[in-house]
Amino acid sequence: MDAQQPLTDDSLDEAADAFQRLRPRLFGIAYRILGSVSEAEDVVQDVWVRWQGTDRSGVLDTGAFLAKITTRLAINVAQSARVRREAYVGPWLPEPVDTSVDPQVGAERGEALELAVLLVLEKLNPVERAAYVLREAFDYPYDDIAGMLRLSQANTRQIVSRARKRLSAERRDPVDTAEHRRLLDAFVAAAQHGDVAALEHVLSADVVAYADGNGIRGVARLEVAGARRVARISAFAKKFFPDADYGVAEANGLPSLLLTKGSVAVALVSVTVGPDGIDGLYWVLAPDKLSAYEQSARRLTVRPRQTG
């Protein structure tokens, strides 16, 4: 256990300042590993509690030290989360995060941030996921990652390589941002008017839709495939959410459809786009996940809470 140092007001203020500077990166690591805003926030708060009680005079690299703790705690949470998600009703989707405030959630790159990518990462075990995230999203050297994960450098390289191949096999080459936005705008307009034909026009023939409602009545509990079926379900949103306002918001680095009633989000839809149109729809309908999305915009303005 780390030795305790005297907790003066000055030392705690310095610790809080150092932690706050690194907090976006720590959240970014935990969020990518967990796919959950709330779980990532819990991990970051736990890291802060441990940081308060650490003998910081012996820490040579604060960023590396805190990233290591964050990664290990996130892996532990991910291992227990697997059991909980097996009991989830219908498709489980990652919690979306509002990246308009912090465009890359503390990363130098937006890698491993899109909902579709996070969903694929869920198919990896937590250690594989962590290794991929640390390398691809945060560009940590392999020897640093090996130390964080208590693995050999050779094993770490193999894990990252396998993860890259897994994601490459399940992802299509993305289209440019302008085309993504054009198709999303067309989808929003068609869905808002319940226009099935117009929806079919912007969907690829093999489009797949996922709806995360965790048991909400009327929400599909299985993936829906094919342009005609997905178009009909998308058009039905007009009746499922009467009087909802349709708008475009940013989620996980991409523009997404946000449905609100009053000031409350009732649905968020992210899309993936291929050469033939929209090929993936990710409907987040579970109230707790929508609430986490709305709260994520305020994440950077909150100073860590001192304990003890």
N, C-alpha and C positions, 0 to 999 in steps of 0.2 A: 504494500500500500504506500502511496506517496506520503512523504512526511508533511506535516502541517506547518505552515509559517504563520507568524502573528498576523492577525487580520486587522490592520489599521484602516481607517477611512481612505487614506491616500493610496494604500496598496490595492484596496478593492476598486477604487476609481480607475486606477491604471489597468487593473485586470479587466474591468468592464469595458474600458475604451479599446483595449486590444481585442477583446472578444467581439465587440460590436463591429469593428472593421472587418473581421473575418466571417461574421455571421452569414452574409449572403452565400459565401462559398460553402460553409458548413451545411446550410440548409440545402443548397444545390446538390451536394453529395448525398445527403440523407434522402432527399425527395426522389432522386433518380433511382436509388436502390430500392425504395419502398413504394413509390407510386402513390403516395398519400401525403397530402399537405399536413393533416393533423398529426400523423405518426412522425413525420419529419420534424415538426415543431416540438413534439415531445422529446425526440432525440436531442435536438439542439438545446433545449432547456436542461436536459440531463447532463449534457456536456458542460454547460455553464456552471451547474452545481459542482461538478467535479473540478472544474477549473478554479473555482473559488478556494477549494481546499487543497490545491496542489502547491507544493513548494516550487514556486515559479522561478526562484533564483537558479534552479538547476536545469531549466528549460532553455536550450540553445536556439531552437527554431519554433516559435509559438505556432505558426501556421501549420507546420508539419505535425506538431504534437496534437493540436486540436483536430486536425483532419484524421489522424490515426484513431483517436477516441471516437469520433463521429462515425467512421467507417465500421469499427467493431460493434458499436452499439446498434447501428442500423442493420448489420447482418444478423445480430441476435433477434431484433424485432421482426425482420423478414422471415426468419425461420419459424417463429411462432405464428406469424400472420398467415402462413400457408395453411395451417390447420383451420383457422377462422374462415378463410376464403373458400374452403371446400364446402362449407355450409351455406354459402351465399346463394341467394335465389336468383337464377338467371345469370347472364354474362356479368363478370366483374370487370369494370374499367378503372383505370387509374383516376384519382381525383385530379381534376384540372386545376391549374394554377394561373393566376392573372400575371402575365409577364410584361404588361404594359408599364408597370412601375419599375421593374428590374428585368430588362429584356432577356437576360440569359441566366437568371436565377443564380448569379454569382459565378458563372462560368466564363471562360474566355471564348468558348464556342457554344453554340446552341445544341451540340450533339447530345443524343439520348434524352431529348426533352419532349418531342412530339408524343401525343397520347398513343398513337399507333406503335411507335418505337418502344415506349414504356410497356405496352401490352406484350410485345414480343420478348422484351427483357424478362418479363414474369415467367417465361418458360425456362429460363436459366436458373440454376441454383443461386442462392444469395452471394456466395463467394465469387462465382463466375460473373455475376451481375456487377458486384463491387469492382472487380478487376477491370472490367470493360469500361465502367463509368469513370474510374480514376484515370485511366489511360486516354480514352477517346474524348471525354468531356472536359477533363482538367489537365491533361497532358503531363501527368506525373511520370517521372522516369521509372523504368521497370524495377530498379533496385529499391526505390522508395515504396512502390506498391507491394513488392515482396515482403518488405519489413512490416508494412501495415497489416498484411494478411497472414504473416508468419509462414510464408512459402519460399521455395527457392526461386531465384530469378528465372531459371529455365522453365520451371513449372508455370510461373506467372505469364511468361511469354506464350506458352502453349494455350493457357486458359483464354487469354485475350484473343489469340488467333482463332480459336474455336468459336468464341462469341461473335467475332466479326463475320465468320462464315455463316453462322446461324442467322444473323440479322440480314446479311446480304441475300441469303436464299429466300427470305420471307418479305423483303422490301423491294418495291419497284423504284426505278430511277425517278426522282421527283421532277416535276415540271417547274418552270420559273414562277416567281412570286406573283407576277402580274396575271398569269394564266390561272393560278390558284385562286386569286381574288376574283377574277372574272367569273369563274365557274361557281364560286361560293355565292356571289351576288345574284347570279342567275337562279341558283338553287333557292336562296332566300325569297326571291320574288315569286317563284313558282309555288313554294310551300306556303307562303303567306296567302295565296289565292286558292290553294287546293287544286292546282292545275297539274293533273297527272301526266298529260302529254308533254308539257314543258319540263316536268321533272325527269321523265324518261329521256328527254333529249340531252340532258346534262350528265346523265349517269352512264357509266360503262356497262356493257352487257353482263359482266360477271361481278358487279358491285355487291358488296356484303355490308349489311347494317347490323350493328350491335346496340342493344338498348340496356342500359344499367339502371334498373328501377328497384332492385332488391325486393321484389315481391309486390310492387305497386300494381293495383288492379288495372288490367287493360294493356299492360306493357308486355311485349313479346319476351318470352323467357328463353328463346333460342335465337341463334343467328338467322337472319333473313337474307337470302341471296337472290340475285336476278333483278334486272332493271325494272320490270313491270311490278313485281311484288314490293320492292323497296320504294318505288314511286308512290304506290297506293298507301303504304304505311306513312310515308312522309307527308302526303297530302292530308291524311287523317289527323295530323297534328292540329289542323285548323279547328276541328271539332273537339279534339281532346283537350285543347287549351283555348277555349273561346275567349275572345277579348284580350288575348295576349298580344303584347307589342313585340315585333320582330326587329332585331338590330344586329349589328356586327360588333363583336368585341374580340379582344386578343386573349388567347389561351394557349399556353405552352409554345409561345413563339410564333403562332399562326393565327390569322383571322378566323373566327368561328361564329356560328349563329347563336345568339343569346335571346331566349324568350323570357319576357318578364311580365308579371301582373302586378300593377302598382310599382313598387320598388323592389319586389322580390323575384329572384330568378326561379323559373319553373323548369327550364331545360337549357342545356348547352350542347351544341352539336359541332363536333370537329370533323373535318373531312380530309381524306387523302386523295390525291389527284394523280392520275396516270395519263398516258398519251391519248386514251380514248374517253377521258372524262373523269368524273368522280368515281373512284373505285372502292372507297371505304367511308362509312358513316358511323360516327361514334356518339350515340345519344346518351348524355349523362342526365338522368332524371331523379336519382336518389336525393332527397332533400339535404341530407347531411353533407353530401359531396358538393352540392351547389352552394351550401352555406360556407364550406371550406374555401371554395373558389372566391366568393365575395370577400371573405376575411383575409385572403392571401394578399390583397392589394394593400392592406395595412401592416403587413409583416415587417417591413423595414423601418417603420417609425416607432416601434416598441423597443424600449431599452430593456435589457435582461433584468429579471427580478433577482435581488440579493436574497440569500437565504440565511437562516440562522440568526 
